[in-house]
């Protein structure tokens, strides 16, 4: 178990990912419930299934990356768990199979329709793992690569929302598309934030957006992506009458991000890129809290 604990700490740290995934899944369930005019918090079983489906979905993304990047990792990143022999790809395949079986059982137990939504998500992940059968074309076009791979996030989010509407035997609620668009934007913000580095932290064989665009331009694009995500969040907030709170919270976080990006652009210090990654997490957590969980609390307790 010790080696699996080490793998978790290095490649899928629950202490960092757990709160974000919990906010992601609960926000999805609450937002769907609010769109449907539901009152009170979602049932505990619904929230628990949404969290489990999302947690295992993100774990599957990590496992898929281990398979997809095995040759590059062996060549350029031998310090990672798989190349150094801490765990094997065969073992990770079993982890995927067991957790996928749990996902499917939970989904069909809550609502058969949810199981079919989950299967669509798996199908897209399978295409991602094969680079959509266009590996050379995609890797030569980093923006297209980013867009196609981040589309898995609104699919996972849609699956989490389905725990509410499918579980209740209802149709897909109108207005959900803006929430899913904000989820896509959040994924891009996180992906940009973790791949913007100062020159001293760049690694051979590791593609980053700071290499592609330069660190200062990459930081500016990161900020612009936050703004675009905020617009989508604002449109989603209109559907649940919560625009002022969403605007104030996201504006505050974005101004803090401007300060972080500004310091990074001026100094290009090695630690600066790490701060962008942390701020990406704070942005994502704040958005999901204020777009689903907080309005549900306000409308439940008022």
N, C-alpha and C positions, 0 to 999 in steps of 0.2 A: 504493500500500500504506500510505502514511503516514496517510491519512484513515481507513482501516480499523483501523489500530493505535490511532488516537485514539478511534474508536467503541468498540473493545474496552475501552480503559481507562475510558471513561465509563459504558458501559452493560452490559458483560459482562466485568469485570476477571478475567482468568484467574488472576492472582496471588492473588486473594482466593477466587474460586469453585473453582479447580482442586483445592486440597487438600480442600475440603469434598466436592466431587463424587467425588474419588478415594476418600475414606473412606466416603462413602455407597454407592458401587457395590461396593467390595471387601467392606465389611461385609455387604451384602446377599448376596453370593455365599458368603462364609464362613459366615454364619448358616444359610443354606439347606443348605450342605454339612454343618454340624454337626448339624442336625436329622435329616439322612438317615443320620447315623452315619458320615460320611466321615472319612477320616484324611488328614493332610497338606494342604498348601496347594492351592487350586484350580489347575488348569492355567493357564498364562500366557495362552493364547488366550481362555479363558473370562473371566478378569479383564479383559483388554484390551477384549473386546467389551462387557462390562458397563459399563466406563468410557466407551467411545465412545457407547453408546446413551444413557447418562445425561447425558453432556456435551451432546450434540446435543439431547436432550429439553429441558434447561434453556435452551439457546440458543433453541429454538423458542418457549418461554414468553416470552422477552424479545422475539422478533420479533413474536409475536402481540400483545403489549402495545403495540408500536409502531403496529400497525395499529388496534387497538381504541381507543387513546387519542390518535389523531392530531389530532382536533379540539380536545380539551382541551389537549394539548401546544402546539398552535399558538396557543391563546388565553392560556394561563397560564404555559407553560414554553417560551418561544421559544428559550431557551438550549440546549435539548437538540439532539442531532445531527440528527434528521430535520427539525424545524422550521427550523433554521438552515441547512439545505442541505448538511450534511457528507456524508450518504448519503441515498438516496431509498428510498421504500417499494418501488419496483420492484426495486431492487438487493437489498433485504432479502428480497423474495420469491424471488429466485434463490438467495440463500444458503439459505433454507429448503428449496427444492426439491433442491438439490445434497446438502445434509447429510441430508435425508430419504431420498434414494436410497442414500446410503452406509449409513445405519441399516438400511434394509430388506435390502440385500445382505448385510450382516454378520449380521443376525438369521437369515435363511433359510439362510445358509451354515453357521451354528453348529447350528441346529435349526429345521426348518420350523415347529414349534409356537411357537417364540419369535417368528417373524414374525407370527403371528396375534395374539399378545399385544401386540406393538408396534402393530398396526393398531387394536386396541381403545383403546390409549392415544391414538393420533392422533384417533380418533373423539371421545373425551372432550374433547381439546384443541380440536377444531373447535366443539363445543358451547359450550365456555368462550369462545371467540373471538366467538361470537354472543350471549354473555350468556344462553345457554339460551333464547333468544327471549323473555326476560322482563327486558329491561334496566332499565325504569323500576321495576318491582317490586323487583328485586334491589338497585338503587342506593338505594332508600328503606329497605332493611333491611341495614345493613352486616354484621351477624353472619351472616345467611344468605348474603350475598355471600362473606364470608370462608370459610365452611364449604364451599360448593359449589366454590369455586376451589381450595381447598387439597386437595380430594380427588384432584387430579391427581398429588400427590406419592406416595401409596401405590401408585397405578397405575404410576408410573415405577419405584418400588422393586420392585413385583411383577415388572416386566419385567426388572429387574436380577437378581432371584432366579431368574427363569426361565432365565437364562444357565447356572445350575448345574443345576437339576432337569430342565429340558427338554433341556439339552445332554447330560445323562446318561441320557435316556430314561426318567426316573422320573416318578412322580405328584407333585402339589403336596404338600410335606411338612406333616404335622399340626403345628400350633403357629405357623405362619407369620403368622396373622392378628394376633397380638400385636405382632410386629415391624412389620407394616404400620401398625398403630394408633399405635405409637411414632413412625413416620415421619410420619404425619398430624399428631401433636402437635408434632413438631419444626418442621414447616412453619408451623404456627400461631404457635409461639414466635418464629420468625424474622420472620414477617410483622408480628406485634405489635411486636417489638423495633425494626424499622426504621420504624415509623409511630407512635412515641411521641416527642413533641418538647416541648421547653420552649416557652413562649408566644412567645419572641422568634424561634424558628425556624419557626413555622408560616407556610405560604404560602397565598395566596389561590388557591382552586380545587383545592387538594391535600387530599383527605380523609385524616384521620389519626384514630387511636384516642384520642389525647390531646384532640382536638377533640370527639370523640363522648362520651367518658366523663370528661374532665378528666385532666390528666397524672398525678395521684397515684393515682386509681382505675385508670387504664389500666396503670400500673406494677404495681399489686397483682394485676390480672387476668393480667398477663404472668407473674408469679411463680406464681400458681395453675395456669396452663397448664403450666408446667414440672413442677409436682408431679404433675399428671394424666399427663403424658408419662412421668414416672419410674415411675408405677404400671404403665403398659403395658410399659415396658422391663423392669421387675421380673418381670412375668408371662412375658415372652419369655425372660428369663434363666433362669427355672425350667426351661424346656424343654431348656436346655443345661447345667444345673447350674453356673451362674455367678452366682448371686444375691448373695453377699457382696461380690464385687469391684464389681459394677454399683452396689450400694447405696452403698458407700463413695465411689466416684468421683462419682456423681451428687449425693450429699449434699454433698460438698465444693464442687462447682461451684455448687449451688443456694445454699449459704450465701454464697459470693462474690457471687452475683447479688442476694441479699437486701441485702448491703452496698451494692452499686452502686445498686439501686433506692431504698434508704433515703437515700443522698446526693442522688439525683436529686429525690426527693420533698421533701426538706428545702430544698434550694437552688433547684431548678428552673433550674439554670444551662444555658446553650445547649449546652455540651459534654456535659451529662448524658445526653441522649437518644442521642447517638452511642455512649456507653459501653454503653447497653442493647443496641444493635445488635451491638456487638463481643462482648458477653457471650452474646448469642443464638448467635452463631457458635461460640463456645467450648463452649457447652452441646451444640450439635449435633455438633460434632467429637468431643467427649468421649464422648457417648453411642454414636456409631457405632463408635468405636475399641474401647470396652469391651464392646460387645454382639456384635461379630462378629470383629474383627481380633485383639484381645488374647486372647480365649479360644481362637481357632484357633492362635495362637502358643504359648500355654501347653500345649494338648493335643498339638501337633506336636512340641514340644521336650522335653516331660516324659517 
